[in-house]
Amino acid sequence: MEQKRYLKWYNKVGYGSGDIAGNVVYALLSAFVMIFLTDTVGMNAGIVGTLIAVSKLFDGISDVFFGSMIDKTHSKMGKARPWMFYGYFGCAICLVAIFVIPADISSFAQYAWFFIAYTVLNAGFYTANNIAYSALTALITKNNHERVQMGSIRFMFAFGTSMLIQSITVGMVAFFGGGAGAWRTVAIIYAIVGVISNTISVMSVKELPPEELNEGEEQTDEPEEKYSLVDAFKLLIHNKYYLMICSSYILMQIYSATLNMGIYYMTYVLNNANLLGVFSWAINIPMILGLLFTPALVAKFKGMYRLNFYGYTIGTIGRLGVVIAGYMGSVPLMLVCTAIAALGMSPLQGDMNALIATCSEYTYLTTGKRIDGTMYSCTSLGTKLGGGIGTAIAGWLLAFSGYVGGAAVQSASCINMLHIMYLWIPMGINLVITLILTRLNVEKANEKLLAEKKV
């Protein structure tokens, strides 16, 4: 029996455009904040990495908190849309604040300025916006095929935005004269673009009323949504599939953050900072192409489980090829293997939102509680925690290796560390995710639960 359709093409595209806003923040910070702070402001990479890591301590609590708040929200705009809309204005302000650190204050004050702006952005406004954006997948349609389509379209915008930012930012900074003032101008432009795209996304969709969301599902006598923050946390950690998805998402974001630190690898190993944009194309074009076909592939494989596992197996093999090509010194072969890895990784990116929605259904089937907003906290948690950890690790490893900000030539120990950061760590992360995916068959678990309820 064909599932009911809830969305027009323009709803899906409008929704997906919201990831322009999210990646204006994420791509700029993950790819360029470290080199801005070390080479323009003059901060120590190790101290910055530590501040980022400490900032992440606030994120885990805020993710579950905002997810729970979204679940309890009732407004004319719905549950998630108001959080997504209003939260982004704070994102834009904090993004600019990070890139306007005054030069005439003490070093301690500069570190404090960065830490406060970065923490408020990630633990506050970005959390509210991103969890709400992800939760909309489960709140505007009950059609799983449409959810997969939304995820694919969303990540096409995400990777397209990341590719564009990584390709043009270095040139834009140079165009505006270089230095701190140029970075400030670029940040302001990106923030304005983010506000516009986020607003378009919010206004492109409407949430389904609660009675329609729960239509056709067995109701429990327990009142819906009556649970505390502690109860919400317990519901999450007792869902083993949530833990697998959350772990995978965090690792995926560490992977992305590590590759985004490739600006150092391009500058000091390949001796051409502009190659970051070329490698960004090699990652994002195959990823976008893969996302185009993800909905059809999910249908062909009759679910997400095998497709995701096979895809990440290819992704791991591709990254191993990048390692080999890197030590051979062959940039063309590195680009080819990078593209193969990205193509293999694309299905999981495309069906992630649908996978989380399926995971949320598992919680509903086992507990009778609907916690879509709380469940989608793993996307914000993964993005911030993974991206933050990846950037922090990069800072620590750079400091440990003896990196000197702005130096024309780096030491042999630093060059060796850059090989580890850009070649070995991403390949290892892909391998771990592949192992996790061997156990992540939540679709089969839901089918079994539904069959048991019908008996």
Rosetta blueprint (number, residue, H / E / L):
1 M L
2 E L
3 Q L
4 K L
5 R L
6 Y L
7 L L
8 K L
9 W H
10 Y H
11 N H
12 K H
13 V H
14 G H
15 Y H
16 G H
17 S L
18 G H
19 D H
20 I H
21 A H
22 G H
23 N H
24 V H
25 V H
26 Y H
27 A H
28 L H
29 L H
30 S H
31 A H
32 F H
33 V H
34 M H
35 I H
36 F H
37 L H
38 T H
39 D H
40 T H
41 V H
42 G L
43 M L
44 N L
45 A H
46 G H
47 I H
48 V H
49 G H
50 T H
51 L H
52 I H
53 A H
54 V H
55 S H
56 K H
57 L H
58 F H
59 D H
60 G H
61 I H
62 S H
63 D H
64 V H
65 F H
66 F H
67 G H
68 S H
69 M H
70 I H
71 D H
72 K H
73 T L
74 H L
75 S L
76 K L
77 M L
78 G L
79 K L
80 A L
81 R H
82 P H
83 W H
84 M H
85 F H
86 Y H
87 G H
88 Y H
89 F H
90 G H
91 C H
92 A H
93 I H
94 C H
95 L H
96 V H
97 A H
98 I H
99 F L
100 V L
101 I L
102 P L
103 A L
104 D L
105 I L
106 S L
107 S H
108 F H
109 A H
110 Q H
111 Y H
112 A H
113 W H
114 F H
115 F H
116 I H
117 A H
118 Y H
119 T H
120 V H
121 L H
122 N H
123 A H
124 G H
125 F H
126 Y H
127 T H
128 A H
129 N H
130 N H
131 I H
132 A H
133 Y H
134 S H
135 A H
136 L H
137 T H
138 A H
139 L H
140 I L
141 T L
142 K L
143 N L
144 N H
145 H H
146 E H
147 R H
148 V H
149 Q H
150 M H
151 G H
152 S H
153 I H
154 R H
155 F H
156 M H
157 F H
158 A H
159 F H
160 G H
161 T H
162 S H
163 M H
164 L H
165 I H
166 Q H
167 S H
168 I H
169 T H
170 V H
171 G H
172 M H
173 V H
174 A H
175 F H
176 F L
177 G L
178 G L
179 G H
180 A H
181 G H
182 A H
183 W H
184 R H
185 T H
186 V H
187 A H
188 I H
189 I H
190 Y H
191 A H
192 I H
193 V H
194 G H
195 V H
196 I H
197 S H
198 N H
199 T H
200 I H
201 S H
202 V H
203 M H
204 S H
205 V L
206 K L
207 E L
208 L L
209 P L
210 P H
211 E H
212 E H
213 L H
214 N L
215 E L
216 G L
217 E L
218 E L
219 Q L
220 T L
221 D L
222 E L
223 P L
224 E L
225 E L
226 K L
227 Y L
228 S L
229 L H
230 V H
231 D H
232 A H
233 F H
234 K H
235 L H
236 L H
237 I H
238 H L
239 N L
240 K H
241 Y H
242 Y H
243 L H
244 M H
245 I H
246 C H
247 S H
248 S H
249 Y H
250 I H
251 L H
252 M H
253 Q H
254 I H
255 Y H
256 S H
257 A H
258 T H
259 L H
260 N H
261 M L
262 G H
263 I H
264 Y H
265 Y H
266 M H
267 T H
268 Y H
269 V L
270 L L
271 N L
272 N L
273 A L
274 N L
275 L H
276 L H
277 G H
278 V H
279 F H
280 S H
281 W H
282 A H
283 I H
284 N H
285 I H
286 P H
287 M H
288 I H
289 L H
290 G H
291 L H
292 L H
293 F H
294 T H
295 P H
296 A H
297 L H
298 V H
299 A H
300 K H
301 F L
302 K L
303 G L
304 M L
305 Y H
306 R H
307 L H
308 N H
309 F H
310 Y H
311 G H
312 Y H
313 T H
314 I H
315 G H
316 T H
317 I H
318 G H
319 R H
320 L H
321 G H
322 V H
323 V H
324 I H
325 A H
326 G H
327 Y H
328 M H
329 G L
330 S L
331 V H
332 P H
333 L H
334 M H
335 L H
336 V H
337 C H
338 T H
339 A H
340 I H
341 A H
342 A H
343 L H
344 G H
345 M H
346 S H
347 P H
348 L H
349 Q H
350 G H
351 D H
352 M H
353 N H
354 A H
355 L H
356 I H
357 A H
358 T H
359 C H
360 S H
361 E H
362 Y H
363 T H
364 Y H
365 L H
366 T H
367 T H
368 G L
369 K L
370 R L
371 I L
372 D H
373 G H
374 T H
375 M H
376 Y L
377 S H
378 C H
379 T H
380 S H
381 L H
382 G H
383 T H
384 K H
385 L H
386 G H
387 G H
388 G H
389 I H
390 G H
391 T H
392 A H
393 I H
394 A H
395 G H
396 W H
397 L H
398 L H
399 A H
400 F H
401 S H
402 G L
403 Y L
404 V L
405 G L
406 G L
407 A L
408 A L
409 V L
410 Q L
411 S L
412 A H
413 S H
414 C H
415 I H
416 N H
417 M H
418 L H
419 H H
420 I H
421 M H
422 Y H
423 L H
424 W H
425 I H
426 P H
427 M H
428 G H
429 I H
430 N H
431 L H
432 V H
433 I H
434 T H
435 L H
436 I H
437 L H
438 T L
439 R L
440 L L
441 N L
442 V H
443 E H
444 K H
445 A H
446 N H
447 E H
448 K H
449 L H
450 L H
451 A H
452 E H
453 K H
454 K H
455 V L
